[in-house]
Amino acid sequence: MASVCSMVLFIYLQKMGCNSSLVAFTNVVIPLAALFSCVKWEWIQLFRKIGPRDIFTILITIIFLRAASIIIGLIQVSLGMVKLSDKNPLVFIIETNTNGQNLLLLLQTIAELTGEELITIIPFLSLLFIFLNQ
């Protein structure tokens, strides 16, 4: 429910021409508020200290994700779906912006990506907590 509300609010604020920082902020706040309403102060149980095994899992995941990206990219190039000379549109924006504009873009992007991740993971964690504690 929180993810649906957050997405509706996100689309509405964008159509109203609101500042994208406000839009990104709502993507973070709404899912966290929904999580808090479900689990109250027990949200601390969702997190634990990171150990050596966790770091190993993170590194293996990074390696496999990079390998998959490279393989998919090579397949797309070999099938002619993408040219190696094609630039990502964001690269052009970064090249033409000033340092201050790039800093604002980075801050905006971090907030948006964090919000997107929260929209996908928080409802799952909330349901997991509810079903495991019944």
C-alpha positions in Angstrom: 0.0 0.0 0.0 2.8 2.4 0.8 4.5 1.7 -2.5 1.3 2.5 -4.4 0.7 5.7 -2.4 4.3 6.7 -2.9 4.2 6.2 -6.6 0.8 8.0 -7.0 2.2 11.0 -5.0 5.5 10.8 -7.0 3.5 11.1 -10.3 1.3 13.8 -9.0 4.2 15.9 -7.7 6.0 15.5 -11.0 3.0 16.6 -13.0 2.5 19.6 -10.7 6.1 20.6 -11.6 7.4 20.2 -8.0 11.1 20.2 -7.2 12.5 16.8 -7.9 14.2 16.8 -4.5 10.8 17.0 -2.9 9.6 14.1 -5.0 12.6 12.0 -4.1 12.1 12.9 -0.4 8.6 11.5 -0.5 9.9 8.3 -2.0 12.0 7.8 1.1 9.6 9.0 3.8 6.4 7.2 2.8 7.9 3.7 2.8 9.7 4.3 6.0 6.5 5.5 7.7 4.7 2.4 6.5 7.4 0.2 7.9 7.3 2.0 11.2 3.5 1.7 11.3 3.8 -2.1 10.8 6.7 -3.0 13.1 6.9 -0.1 15.5 10.3 -0.1 17.3 11.1 -3.6 16.3 12.6 -2.5 13.0 16.0 -2.8 14.6 15.6 -6.6 14.4 15.7 -6.3 10.6 19.4 -5.3 10.7 22.3 -7.0 12.3 26.1 -6.5 12.4 27.9 -7.4 9.2 30.4 -10.3 9.5 33.1 -11.7 7.2 30.5 -14.1 5.6 28.3 -11.2 4.7 31.2 -9.3 3.1 32.1 -12.5 1.1 28.5 -12.7 -0.1 28.5 -9.0 -1.1 31.7 -9.4 -3.1 30.5 -12.5 -4.9 27.2 -10.8 -5.7 29.1 -7.8 -7.1 31.3 -10.0 -9.2 28.4 -12.0 -10.7 26.3 -8.8 -11.3 29.3 -7.2 -13.2 29.8 -10.4 -15.2 26.1 -10.6 -16.1 26.2 -7.0 -17.2 29.2 -7.5 -19.4 27.8 -10.6 -21.0 24.4 -8.9 -21.7 26.2 -5.9 -23.1 28.4 -8.1 -25.4 25.2 -10.0 -26.6 23.5 -6.7 -27.4 26.5 -5.4 -29.3 26.9 -8.7 -31.2 23.2 -8.6 -32.2 23.5 -5.0 -33.3 21.1 -3.7 -30.7 23.6 -1.2 -29.3 26.6 0.4 -30.9 29.8 0.8 -28.9 29.9 4.5 -30.0 26.5 5.2 -28.3 26.8 7.3 -25.2 24.6 7.3 -22.2 22.5 10.5 -22.2 23.5 11.2 -18.7 27.2 11.4 -19.8 26.3 14.3 -22.1 24.5 16.1 -19.2 27.4 15.6 -16.9 29.9 16.8 -19.5 27.9 20.0 -20.1 27.0 20.8 -16.5 29.1 22.9 -14.1 30.6 21.2 -11.0 27.8 22.7 -8.8 25.1 21.4 -11.1 26.7 17.9 -11.1 26.8 17.9 -7.3 23.0 18.7 -7.2 22.4 16.0 -9.8 24.3 13.5 -7.7 22.4 14.4 -4.6 19.1 14.1 -6.5 20.0 10.8 -7.9 21.1 9.4 -4.6 17.7 10.4 -3.0 15.8 9.0 -6.0 17.6 5.6 -6.0 17.3 5.3 -2.2 13.6 5.9 -2.6 13.2 3.4 -5.3 15.0 0.7 -3.3 12.8 1.5 -0.2 9.7 1.3 -2.3 10.6 -2.2 -3.4 12.1 -3.6 -0.2 10.1 -2.0 2.7 6.7 -3.6 1.8 8.5 -7.0 1.5 10.2 -6.6 4.9 6.9 -5.4 6.5 5.0 -8.4 5.3 7.9 -10.8 6.2 7.8 -9.4 9.7 4.0 -9.7 10.1 3.9 -13.2 8.7 6.8 -14.5 10.7 5.4 -13.1 14.0 2.0 -14.7 13.7 
